[in-house]
């Protein structure tokens, strides 16, 4: 069945019900098939492969947190074409999240709005699932957050519990203090809390730890927060979470966060702000409004080493990721580039720092900043 036809059927259902069916389908993926479904998972010479903070990534296209909260569909990630993925957001205790309805489609802009509230089965269930698959053929990131009932003053304890319990079951962690769906969570986006959380992470795990920030921060505040995270030992910054700027979507619900195409411009602009000052000092991961190889290419050239998507899967189906990977290779060939790490940061001014640590990231070749962005037609 073609995805456009399947989408018409799924879109007759409540968005959360449709998402649950998708997870059930992917959860049924044969146990023995995952590792060999995409040669990028094992081919060390593939042009999309790179090593970042000591982790090998078969390609720079990842599954964003929120899609596979409880780690049920990990075995299907390689088949979908991903180079890595995040499970979670997971909290120490199971929680039901906010009342339904809490997930909304905006088909006119291919965007989603979610007010889920970290609904998940808790760290013990996730630990059991990850124990079944880890180590996996693709890097697994674990996105962690605090329980709703945990006060902001006690939030660090929740993150400590998660880092300790899950430390050996993933390749990297992402600290989530930027979701708009847990009251008071975004108040933790301050220098003291970020420094304390990352110091705790260094004590509890040898895995790389990244910080995910909100797109609703002012540019200067976002750059300063990213710099604080790097100084405290973060291996990277994920740019960015969902937005509460409801002006971007006519008819938006006054709850939760928007993702998808409406977030594209802000996500790209915030990446450019952080890259202008932090490129070469850390790994930047770009999320928000990514739905094509052309957009992935723009983010890479703007300074992101990795990208993630979620909303685009809803509107374009699981075949999207493989198409993006194929078209991304075509763009490298078009520009006479052998490896993807050669274009990372290529559109930044020459004065902006370049990668220097082989373990942290790959060197960036001096690609011309005047190379035009690919159009959607060029990558079809």
N, C-alpha and C positions, 0 to 999 in steps of 0.2 A: 504493500500500500504506500503510495507517495505521501510525503509529509503534508503537503497542502490539503489533501483530502483528510488525513488523520487529524490535522489541526482543526478543520471545520467541525469534526466530531468532538474533539477535546474542548473546543471553545464553547460548546453548548453546556459544558459542566462548570461548576464553581471552580475558580482557579486553583484553590488548594486541593480540591478533589482530583483535578486533572494532574496536578503535580504528584499527588500520592500514587496515582496509577503509573506515572512515568517511573517513579522510584521502584515500584513493584516489578515493572518490566525489566529494569536494569539490574535489580537485585537477583533476578533469575538467570543472569548471564552465566554460562557454564564455568565452573570453578577452574578447570584446567586450561582455559583458552586465553586468559587475559595477557599473559606474558608475551605471547607470540603474535598478537593481532596487529601490531604496528612495528615495523622494523626500526623506527626511530628510537624505540625503547632500548635497543641493543647495538645499534650501528654507531660506532664511535666516530665514523667519518662523515656522518650526515651533516649537511651544511647548517641545519637549524640547531644543532647540539651545542651546548656551552656548559661551563662549570662556574657556579656562583656559590660563594660562602661554603666551599667544600662539598657541594652537592651537584651531581650531574643532572642536567635537564635536557631530555631528548629534543624538546622544542619549546619556544617561549610562550606557548598558548596554554593557559591554565584554566581550571574550573574554579570559579570564585566560591567563597564560603556562602553557605545558605542553601545551596541546592541539595547537597548530600550531608545534611546536618549530623546524622547518626552513623555515617560510614557504611551505609547499606549497599551502595552501588560502586564501590571502589574498583571491583574487578572489571567493570565495564569501561572505565576511563580510557585505557589504551585503545579499545575498539572504537571509541568515539573520536580518537585522534588527539587527545590531550597530551601535553608534555609533563603535566603535574596537576595537582588539585589540592583543594583544602576541604577538610571535613569540619563540621561545626557550623555555627558557633556552639560550643559545648560548655555547659556549666557544671559545677560539682554535683549538684543535686538535680534530679529530673524536674522539669517544670512544664506546665501546659501552655504557657505563653498567654498572649492577650486574647480576649473574646473574639469569636468569629462573627461576621466576616472580617478578615484581616489581610487579605491578599487581593489586589485588584489589577485588572489588565487595562491598559490604555492602547488600544489597537491602532488608533490614528497616528501615534508617535512611536509605536513598538516599544512601549515602556511599561514597567510594572511599578506598583506601589505596595509596599508591605509594611504591616504593623505587627509582625509576628511575635516579637517579644522573647526571642531566644527560646522558643519551644524546642525541647530536645529531651532525649531519654536519659541524660546524665552521663557523667564520666565513666561510671563502671560499665554500663552497656557499651559505650564507645570503646573502652579498653578491651573488652572481650572481642569485639568485632575486629579491631585493629590487630589484635594478637593472632587472629586467624590468617591475616594477609601480609603482615609486616615481617621482614623487609619485602617491599613490593617492587615491581618492575619500573614504576614511576615514583618520583618523589611525592611524599604525602605531607602536607602541611596541616597543622592542627590549630584551628582558630578558637581562642579561649575567651570566655566572658564571665562576669559575676552573676550569681543568682539574683533575681528581683528582690527577694526578701533580705538580701545582704545589704547592710547600710554602707554608704560611701566610705565611712570611717573604717569599716572592716573589709573593704573590697580586696585589699592586697592579699588577705588570707585565702580568698577564693582562687585567685590566680596562683598562689603558692601551691595549693592543693592540686590544681590541674597540672602544673608544671612537674610536680613530683610524681603524680600517679601516671602520667602519660609520657614521661620523659624518654623512654626507650621504644616508643611505639610510632614515632613519626620522624621525618627528616628535618622539620623546622616548625616553629611555633609562630603564630601571629596573635599579638595582644590586641583585643578589640575593646576599646574604650570610646568608640566613636559611633556606635549604633544609636539612632534616635528613638529606639523602641523600648528601652529600659530607663525608667525615670532616674535622673541624676547621673547616668553613665557618662555623658559627655562632659560633665563637670570635672571628671578625672583627667581631662586633657590639659594638664598643667605641668610645669617643670618639676615640682616636688614629687608628684605621684608617678610620673613617667620615669624619673630617675630611680625612685624606690622600687618600682616594678621590675625594671631591667637589672638592677643590682640583685634583686631576689632571683631573677632568672639565671644569672651567672652562678649563683650558689647551688641551684637546684637541677640544672640540666647543662649538658655539654652541647646541646643542639643550638643552631642559630635561632635567634628570636627577632621577629620584625614587629613594627608598630603600624597599625592601620589608623589613618587619620580621617577626619570628617572634611567633606568638600565645603562645608558651611563656615569653616574658619576663614578669617581674613588671611590674605596672602602672606603678610609678614608673620602673623601668628603661626601659620602652618609651617613656614620655613624655620622659625625659631623652635617649634616643637620637634620638627625633624632633626634639627641640629642637636637639641637636647638628647634625643633618643640615641643619636650616633655617639655622642660624648659618653653616654651611659652604657654603651656596649651593644646597641642594636645592630643587627646585620643588614637591615634594610628598612624601607618605609613603603607601605602599601597606600597608594593614592588612587581612589579614595572610597569611602563608604557611601551610603545613600544620602540624598539631600532632602531637606525639609523646605526647600524653596518651591512652594506650591504654585508660584506664578509661572513656572516652566511648563505646567501641564493644565490646560483648560479643563475644568470639571474635576480636578483632583480632590480626593477626600482630604479633610483637614487632619489627617493622622498619618503616622508612619513616615517612611522614606521612599523617594522616587529613585528608580534606576532605569537603565536602558538609554535610548537615544536622547531623551531630554537632558541627561546628565553629561552627554558627550563633550560639549564645549567647555563646561566648567572643569570636568576631569582633566581634559587635555591642557587647559590653561594652568591649572594648579600643578600638574606635572612639570610644565615648563618653568614655573616659578621655583619649584624645589630643585630642578635640575640645574638651573642657573647658578645656584649656590652650593648644592650638595653633590652634584655629579662628580664621580671620582673618589668620593669619600664613603659612599654606601651604594647598595643596590636599590634601585627604584622599581616598584611594581605598579603598573598602571591598570586601573579598573574603572569601568563606567562608559557605556555607550559604544563598546567595541563589538562590531558585527561583520567585519570583513578583513581581508588581508591588507587592503589599503590603509585601514585604520590602525591595524597592528603595526604596519610599517612606519606610519607617522609617529606612533608612540615610541617605537624603538629609536628612530632618528632623533626624537625629542629628548632621549635620555633614559627611557625605561629599558631594563634588561629583560623583564618579563611582563606579560600581560595576562589579564583574566577576564572571563565573561560568564554571564549567567542568563540575563534577560533575553539575549539574542537567541538562546536555545529554544525558548518558548515560542518564538515567532518564526524561526527558521529550521528547527529540528536538529537532531543529533548529527546529521551529515555535515552541518556547517563547519565544524572544527577541522575535519579532514580537508574540506575545500579551502579553508583559510591556510592550512599548512602547505598544501600544494601550490596555491597561488603565491604564497610568500616566497617559496623557492623560486618561482618564476620571476618575481620582482628582483631577487638577488642576481639571477642570471641576466635579466635585462640591464642591470646597472653594473655588470661585470664584477660582482662581488662573490667571493668563494664561500664565506662563512658569515652567519648572521651577526656574530660579535663585531664584525668590521663596520657595521652601519650604526651600532648603538652610540647615540650621542652625536651623530654626524652633522646634525643641523645646529648644534650648539656653537657659539663663537669660539674661536681658537683659544681665547683667554680662559675658558672654563676648563677646570682640571680634568685630566684623563685618568682612566683606571691604572693603578700601579701594582696592585696585589694579585698575583696569579691565583692564589687560593680564594680571594674574595671575588674576583671577576676577571674577564679576559681583556687583553689589550684592545684598544679601538684604533683601527687604521684611520689614516687621515682622509676620510671620504669628503668629497666636495659638498659644502653646505648649500650649493646652488642647485643641486639635483632636485627637480620638482617632485612634489608629492604625487604618488600614483593616483589616477582617477579610478572610480569604480569600474569603468569600462575596460581599463587597461589590465585589470586583474581577473576579468571574466574569461 
